[in-house]
Amino acid sequence: MARRTKDESAQTRETILDAAEIEMQARGVSQTSLNRIAQRAQVTRGAIYWHFADKRALLEAMVARTHLPLRDLRECLSQHIPGNEPLWLLREVMRHGLERLGNDPRHRRVCHIVMHRCEVTDEGHPADALMRAMFEDAREVILSLCSEIDQLDLLHPPLSARDASDMVMAFVAGHYECVLRHPETHRADRDWAPLVDAALRGLITEAAARRLAREPAAKPRELEPADH
């Protein structure tokens, strides 16, 4: 009986989060009431408060449910990349991040909420802190990989590791913005490999580009969080 109660509680929590995602994407975070979330989830407001202190806690749980930190992704990918090569790791990190937009509806929905459905006031918004944390986490991993690539003399001589990491972040963030803002013209369900490889060729030497082309893409398994 205790096990059943625990499972039912976990399922209720997931149902609430699913309902919150749908309501927040449709109405915006500030215009979404807990009453509406409760109605969609077919639970009471008390049930929501049992699991979440407030709307901010709901938003944070939504992000946590879909967010796979890049340091975890890098660690997982490194088990599939021969020699743990930073250039190939960077390519696969970029590809995986962009491919999630096409094959992970929950990830796409939550990113749209955080990036475009959170109205920022003078007091700020909890999404600001979430976005900063996610950005810094990604930037730290990308800069680390670019630094390793630079140490192997694989970057174009005028570029520093910081230059390269800034360009990679802009490339990925730009596509996220376009897909989420203009899904009718900038589709997510596309083959991202040619775009990623073209972007990388602009950062690395010709010898490195030839080396990259010879290495088949990794096909890692089980990269998503367990509850996804």
Secondary structure, 3 states (H helix, E strand, C coil): CHHHHHHHHHHHHHHHHHHHHHHHHHHCCCCCCHHHHHHHHCCCHHHHHHHCCCHHHHHHHHHHHHCCCHHHHHHHHHCCCHHHCHHHHHHHHHHHHHHHHHHCHHHHHHHHHHHHCCCCECCECHHHHHHHHHHHHHHHHHHHHHHHHHHCCCECCCCCHHHHHHHHHHHHHHHHHHHHHCCCCCCCCCCCHHHHHHHHHCCECHHHHHHHHHCCCCCCCCCCCCCC
